[in-house]
Each structure stands twice: as structure tokens, then as C-alpha cells.
Amino acid sequence: MLFGILGPLRVGGGEATVTAGRDRIVLAMLLLRAGRLVPVEELIDAVWEERPPATARAQLQTCVSRLRRRFAELGLAADNIVTDPVGYGIRTGPADVDAEVFARGAEAARVAVAAGRLTDARERFRAALALWRGTALGGISSRSVRRRAQALEEQRLTVLEECVGVELRLGQAAELIEELTESVDQHPLRERLRGQLMLALSSVGRQADALAVYREGRRLYAEELGIEPGAELQELHQRVLAGDLALTGRETRSIAPVRSLPRAIGDFTGRQETVARLVKEIEEDGARIQLIDGMAGSGKTTLAVHLATALGERYPDAQLFLDLHGHSTHAPVAPAAAVATLLRQLGVPAERVPVSLDDRLALWRTELAGRRALVVLDDAASADQVSPLLPNGPDCLLLITSRRRLVGLDEGRPSSLSVLDPDEGVELLGRVAGEQRVAAEPEAAAEVARRCGYLPLAIRLAGARLAHRPRWRVADLAERLVAGAGPLAELIAGERSVGQAFALSYAQVSPAAQRLFRMLGLHTSTRFDSRVAAALGELTMPEAQDVLDELVDSHLAEEVEPGRYRLHDLLREYARTLLAEPENAAERAAAVERLLDYHLHVAAAIARTIESSGSRSRFRLPDAPRPDLVAAAAAQGRGWFEENRSALTALVRLAYGEGFLRHSWQLARACWRFHFVGGHLDELIETHTVGRRAAEQLGDDEAVATTLNYLSSAYYRLARFDEAIRLMEVGLELVRRRGLREEMSNVLGNLGVSYAANGDYQRSMECFEESSALIQITTDAAELSNLLNNLSFALLCWGRYEEALRISRHHLLLSREVDDTIQLAHAVGHVGMIRRRMGDAAPARRLLRAALRLKRNSGNRFGEGEVLNELAVMDRVDGRPEVAAAMHREALVAMMEIGDRIGQCASRNLLARAILDAGDVLSALDLYRRVLADATRFGARYEQARALEGIARCVRDTDPTAARAHLIRALSLFQQVDSPDRHEVQRLLAELD
């Protein structure tokens, strides 16, 4: 063995040790938790206790460095000591630490006892005890080390008692008397050792000495503890007095049932509906086998014990409990050992327990026949482990808990535990940490429960941390859960941790499931489907489904609906830590790339179906690595974008942070149309801002110009025209410098629209003219269609209707020619708008209705609102202001959904005019004033002018002077933007004169 802690600390398999005091404490703490991470805080507490220096972390790093050097000197691998953001750990093999070998030897001896192999059991017990060289970690005075070493001492004494019990049954009482006498002298308050010494003395005819041992124990218990000896020791005393133990050394026990249920916790919280349902199924429906499964830490054992305790009076003959160790550091209990233990709990003497499994099961069923018994089998590993133990008695109740879904059992009603709801989570935190303390900080308490994922184990550990740190505020813990080394590093209390609980579940699944689970931690969404899993794990769809089913059955993943899965927040955090180790860097990078490739190609495939031909022609990607998965996901269309909206934004950030710069800007670009037409402007700005940085780091001017162009579209929607124009001018200079004529044409067209919207029609026309010249050189029909769309819009706003109509008709023909339904919808809408302004009402209405259908089919909410406003104006002019108002409100909803500020101002201005025409002057006035305030804040001069004109209309009969003042201001603004609406304002002013 490389490390010895069952005595003075030893390193390297011989007598070598570590001499520096602090180094010894650190190494001792790591070996006491071999194979697990020890948090930095815990190590600091162990080394310096209440007075750690400010440089404690740095000194701890120095200790670790010295230990690594010492390992190298002794021929050990220095990297056996691992570093993690959470803390430090030590890698050890199965036979490297004597305490681990001791534990396995003792467990093997117990299995031998259960199988009736007493001689074999004795040899194994004695081999395990021989590993002890003295007091565990003797010579190290750290309180933390001593506390944990004391637990090892307790294990040694327990094993010694078990060993002596076997040897007494083998008739070796005489050989044990000296050892037992010494052990009782060293541990005078251990009743079992004292009782075993009494048995040994009685078996060789020394009843008087046995009674003296009892009297001495009774005196000590009274003096030290103020109590009488326990019931078993008193019973043994009476039997020694009666002489029925003389010369046998063996106890003959009755088979009266044993009440072996653990104590039910007093702070059981929530699960009322689950408990009520289970009680009903048991009492009314006669369900005699209940299967309780759930993820690690969900409170399965707590619920089972609570339920068993509540129902205990219905099963007075026996209430048994057995931990099957399905997910623990111990090997799962074999059915043969399990049934032997249950028989002993029923009072069956060991010598009556048969050797073969079949005979044991027969005896088990015989013993239960006619009994009203309740059996809790906790932490089952599989259906195979528990199916032999199912009782056949009609009056027996079996409660089975497991982290796996025990789908292989022929009977049993399953109950899968979810996490607590938010109120129950806060209630549990209060029960553990103090109700008044939690009630004083309700928001912080809710945040702690949320950061714990409402997982009972996590909340209990968080509450325990608060309970042991009375000076902490609840908000302090909430901040640490957010900003510290991660929630898993904080959710540790003593030997218990959420990470350790997860690790036991993770260790039980197949390597393929472990690999996929690790990779799923990289995904930025709380939900995912089987295609994402297949892409991440390089699996076929059937393989991915099989692995996902295994993860779901093991409660490492949850199937929230058919084909849709999620990881609990803390499980996802745990999965991430598994890939954070330096040795997993290559696996992690490859998985990130596969994740990004999949989402990029799906987004791009859908974008090609919802973008105009000109836009999609400028966005080119290499072939998809998994075209089968991409095609299946892309068939969802816009719904895929909606489902993955938050994940896509986070993936753009992930790509940038992980150094996949090309993926970062291209994924932002692929999502542009969805964000733009859906009004997700915050996401559009965030993704393209990150994408721009990625493109700049790549030194790709064309990519930078692309991100600037699409970034400016969000600012255009937000009426931040100056910023939109500035970004496009920067992008234009980049593509101009590189001579990219197609990109120059596109940017110039968009720049022209922004100038027009800002009222600068002259510069707008200059951009369109330059763009047109470039298109004539390239003869690109898609680019020309896009230019004609932008140009007709600008001419329409400028009031140059004849030119606008000619351009729009050309645009209409061209969009049909290239079969571009998006551009066709724009062209039909523009022709309809122009015809309305030119007085051609009937064809205008037909065209606008056709445009409305096209825009709705393409999901263009802005275009839909724009056309609705046009149709509503026609209804108002025709004397139907109420109908118009309803349609303007519908348009306003569309504009609000997509976040278009100018569109909202326009819709409200038109709505106010319809309300005014309907006779509600005060409501119209209030609405115009709101628009004026908003448009002034945005710098939207055209909508300011329309609002001022509307206010003048509202007050001209009651306050002509104010009306005139408002009209003058409106006229000035209309003239600034060169709008034809100035003529109507001039007419109104003339009427006031």
C-alpha cells in the first residue's frame, strides 16, 4: 500500500513520511477523502483552525507543491495530487490506502458471515484488523483530522466487535478473554464489547468474573453518563445470573421481530400530495409494493422512512430496513447477503440461515407468511437485486427506493420524485437553518432555494452551512452560490456533498452514458432533444435514444415530454466539472465544436427558408458534418428557433469564449432574420456585438462588415438611426477597401433606407444610385430586387409617388422572376401603399389585402402591422373610424411584439386620428401627447410632426392659438424631413387664419 493512515501517517509503502506539520495535515485530509475533492475552505480550516492568515490560500498552494516534490522523491507520481477550482484531491487505486483496504476487507467478511462461512469471515476480519498500526493518523493534532480519524477508530471497534461475535460463535471464547479485557479497559463505555467479555467469561465457567464486569460497567455508566446499562446488557446480566450461558458462549435469541426502521427526520417538508397518494394506494387500493425513484438527493429514503413510520401501526409484526448500497462507495448487496440480513432482523439465528440462496429465500417467505410486516429496501441498484426479495404474504408492504427506474419488476407502483416546489424549498431551508432567520430575508432565501435547484439534499446542505455559520446572512450564501467556485463547491457539509451524491449515480451508468452525460453539460439550454445528443455524442439516432433512455432511467436526465429532455441545474453543473479537468481538454473542445456545428447548420438551413434570396445568397457555409440531423431539425422551421432562442444566444457567447470565432459570428448571422422579424432586438444586439468581436479577432473584414450591417438593423428598429448609420458607414468602408462589390451594394441599400427614415432623402438617393451602379456591374437579380425594395420605400416616404410606383412595379416583376416570396410581399405592399396615396382606392385595397396574406405567411410582423395601418386609414377615410381604430390597435400589437419604436409611434398616431374622428377628443389628445413625448425622445421628427398636427386638430376649436403654435412646429419638422404632409399642415394653418 502506498499510503498508511491506520496509525502514524506513512507514504510510499514503507516507513517514509512527511515531516512538515502543515503538509502532514493537508495530506491527511486528502487521504481521509481519497478519490474526492476537498474544498479549499475545509483545508484552510484544518490547517489554521479559527485563525487563518490572509495568505492562507497561497500557503496552501505551497504545501501542495512541497507534497508533490516529496512524492517525486519517493517515486510516486506528483500528479496524484489534483487541483480543481473547488479544491484539491488525491488519486488512489483500490489497494493504495490502508483504510480503503480495511473497509473492503471488513465488507467481505460481512458477506461471508451472511453466507454462513464463519471461518472465512474470521480470517477476513482478522486480516483487516491487522492493518492497524496504532491510533489513526497519530501525531497529527489538527481538530479536523482528529475528528475524521475518530470515525476510523469507531469503524475499527465495530469491526472488532463483529469479529469477536464470529469467534464466539466458533467456540474460541478462551482465546478472546485477554483481548476483550484490554479493549474494555480502553473503551469502558462500549456496551457491546462489555457484553462480549461477559459472554467469553461465562463460556469458560467464570460467571462471577462476568458479573463483576457487569457491575463495573453499571458503576461507570452511572458516574460518567448518569444512566443504567442498555436493555441488551441488562438481559445478558440476567441470563448470566440464571446460568443459561455457561460453557456455551452462544446466545439463543427468540425470533421476535426487530424494529429496525431508522428514525424519521423531524423536519420532513413538502411531498404532501405524494404521501397522501401513496397512503391511499396502500390503504384503499391494497398496493403492497411501492417503487420510489428519483435523482440523487431528491429525498427518496426520507420519504420512504416517513411513510413507513406513519404506517407502522398497520404492520406491528415487523418493520425492517435494509440499505442495498445500489449507489454508494460499497459494492451493492447481493441478494443472498440481503436476505440473510433480513432474516437476522426477523430474529432468525445465524446458524439457522441456510447456505444456498434458494433455501434462504424459502425461509424468508416462510418467516413472512402470516406476518403483517413492512420492509424498506433502500437504494436498490436494479430490479434483479430486489426481485428475489419480494414477499408473498398478502399483509406485507414493501417500499423500494432507487436512483434507477426499476422497470424490470413484474409488480409495483412507481413514483418518481421531482424536486420541491419553490415554497417547499424555502420552507425546508427554514426548518434546517432557522425559520426566523430565513423569514427575515425572504428574497435571499428564495434565491438560495432556486440556486439549489429545489433539490432537498442541496437545500439541506445549504441550510446546514447557514446553521453552522450564525454570522452569515442568508444573502451571503446566495452570493457565494452565484459568484463563488460554483454551487457544487458550496453545497458541502461534513462528509456529505451534492457532488458526491451525483458521482455515485454517474458511476453506475455505462461508459457511453457517462460520455454523453459529460458532454450534455456543455449545452447552454435547459432543454435538448435526441438530435442534439446524437450530434454531441457522435451517435446514430437509435444509439442516442438508447443512451438517453439509460440516463433517464438513472435519473441523470429527465424526459420532460416525448423526445425532449433536460438536466437538473446542479446535474448540469456537475457534468461541466467532469469535463473541466485538463486531461479532458481535447474531448471538451471537440464536443463544443460538434455542438456549435449542429446549431449553426440548423439555424442556417432554416434561415435560407425565411430570408430573401439576396440575403441568403451572401451567407455561405461548408457542408454540415451531420446532414441527417440538420435536415430533421430544420424541418421544424421557425418553431426550432423559438424553442432554442435562449440557447442560441448563449452558444454565440460560448463559441467566442472557447475560441471558435468563426462559429460565433456565423451563428449570430444565421439567427439574424428570426431575431429581426420576431422583435428579439436585445438578442440581436448581443449576438452581433459578440460576433463582431469574433470577426475582428479573425481579421476578417467581410465578416466584420456583415455583423455591423445586421447589428445596425436592430438600432434601426429602435429608432437609433444615427447609431445605425454610423455602423453601416464603418462596414461600408471595410468592404469598399476590399473591393467587395456585392457587399458594398447591400450595405449602400440599407444605408439609404436609414437615411430616408432619418429624413435625409438626398443622401438616401445618393446611396441608392451608387448601389444601382454596382448591381448593374454584377447583374445579380437578387441584389437588384433588394435594392428596388429599399429605393421604392424611400421614394414613397419622400412623396415621389410616380417614381416609387415605377420602381415598385419593376420590383414586383423581378421578385416573381426570381421566385422570392419575401420580396414579392414587399413589392405588392409598396404598390398598394402608393396606389392609396395616389387615390386609386379599389386596386389599393386589393393589393394591400394580398400583401397582408403574404406577410402573415412569411411571419413578417412588422410588414403585417404596416399593411394593417394602411388598410385602417382607408376605412377611416371611408367613414368607419371604429373599424379603423380596431385595425390600428392590431397593428400596434404587432409593432410592440417586434420592438419597432417608430412603428409603435406611427400606429399610435394613426389610432389617435381614428379615435378623434370617432368623436373621443380627450382620448385622442392624450394619445397624441404620449406619441409626441416618445417620438421626441427617439428623435423621430416625422412622427413628432404628425403628433403635433394631431394635437392641433384636437384643440383648434377650444384653443386656436395653441393649435396654431402646434401646427407651426409640425410644419417646421415636416419641412426638415421634406415630407409631402407639409401641404396638409399648410392647409390647416390657412383655415385658422
Sequence and secondary structure as in RCSB ss.txt:
>XXXX:A:sequence
MLFGILGPLRVGGGEATVTAGRDRIVLAMLLLRAGRLVPVEELIDAVWEERPPATARAQLQTCVSRLRRRFAELG
LAADNIVTDPVGYGIRTGPADVDAEVFARGAEAARVAVAAGRLTDARERFRAALALWRGTALGGISSRSVRRRAQ
ALEEQRLTVLEECVGVELRLGQAAELIEELTESVDQHPLRERLRGQLMLALSSVGRQADALAVYREGRRLYAEEL
GIEPGAELQELHQRVLAGDLALTGRETRSIAPVRSLPRAIGDFTGRQETVARLVKEIEEDGARIQLIDGMAGSGK
TTLAVHLATALGERYPDAQLFLDLHGHSTHAPVAPAAAVATLLRQLGVPAERVPVSLDDRLALWRTELAGRRALV
VLDDAASADQVSPLLPNGPDCLLLITSRRRLVGLDEGRPSSLSVLDPDEGVELLGRVAGEQRVAAEPEAAAEVAR
RCGYLPLAIRLAGARLAHRPRWRVADLAERLVAGAGPLAELIAGERSVGQAFALSYAQVSPAAQRLFRMLGLHTS
TRFDSRVAAALGELTMPEAQDVLDELVDSHLAEEVEPGRYRLHDLLREYARTLLAEPENAAERAAAVERLLDYHL
HVAAAIARTIESSGSRSRFRLPDAPRPDLVAAAAAQGRGWFEENRSALTALVRLAYGEGFLRHSWQLARACWRFH
FVGGHLDELIETHTVGRRAAEQLGDDEAVATTLNYLSSAYYRLARFDEAIRLMEVGLELVRRRGLREEMSNVLGN
LGVSYAANGDYQRSMECFEESSALIQITTDAAELSNLLNNLSFALLCWGRYEEALRISRHHLLLSREVDDTIQLA
HAVGHVGMIRRRMGDAAPARRLLRAALRLKRNSGNRFGEGEVLNELAVMDRVDGRPEVAAAMHREALVAMMEIGD
RIGQCASRNLLARAILDAGDVLSALDLYRRVLADATRFGARYEQARALEGIARCVRDTDPTAARAHLIRALSLFQ
QVDSPDRHEVQRLLAELD
>XXXX:A:secstr
  EE SSS EETTSS    SHHHHHHHHHHHHTTTS EEHHHHHHHHHTT   TTHHHHHHHHHHHHHHHHHHTT
  GGGEEE SSEEEE   TTSBHHHHHHHHHHHHHHHHHTT HHHHHHHHHHHHTT  SSTTTT   HHHHHHHH
HHHHHHHHHHHHHHHHHHHTT HHHHHHHHHHHHHHSTT HHHHHHHHHHHHHTT HHHHHHHHHHHHHHIIIII
SS   HHHHHHHHHHHHTTTTTT          B      TT  S HHHHHHHHHHHHTS   EEEEEESTTS H
HHHHHHHHHHTGGG  SEEEEEE  TTSSS    HHHHHHHHHHHTT  GGGS SSHHHHHHHHHHHHTT  EEE
EEEEE  HHHHGGG    TT EEEEEESS  TT SS EEEEE    HHHHHHHHHHHH HHHHHTSHHHHHHHHH
HTTT HHHHHHHHHHHHT TT  HHHHHHHHHHSS HHHHSEETTEEHHHHHHHHHHTS HHHHHHHHHHTT SS
SEEEHHHHHHHHT  HHHHHHHHHHHHHTTSSEEEETTEEE  HHHHHHHHHHH SGGGHHHHHHHHHHHHHHHH
HHHHHHHHHHS HHHHHT      S HHHHHHHHTTTHHHHHHTHHHHHHHHHHHHHTT HHHHHHHHHHTHHHH
HHHT HHHHHHHHHHHHHHHHHHT HHHHHHHHHHHHHHHHHTT HHHHHHHHHHHHHHHHHHT HHHHHHHHHH
HHHHHHHTT HHHHHHHHHHHHHHHHHHT HHHHHHHHHHHHHHHHHHT HHHHHHHHHHHHHHHHHTT HHHHH
HHHHHHHHHHHHTT HHHHHHHHHHHHHHHHHTT HHHHHHHHHHHHHHHHHTT HHHHHHHHHHHHHHHHHHT 
HHHHHHHHHHHHHHHHHTT HHHHHHHHHHHHHHHHHHT HHHHHHHHHHHHHHHTTT HHHHHHHHHHHHHHHH
HTT TTHHHHHHHHHHH 
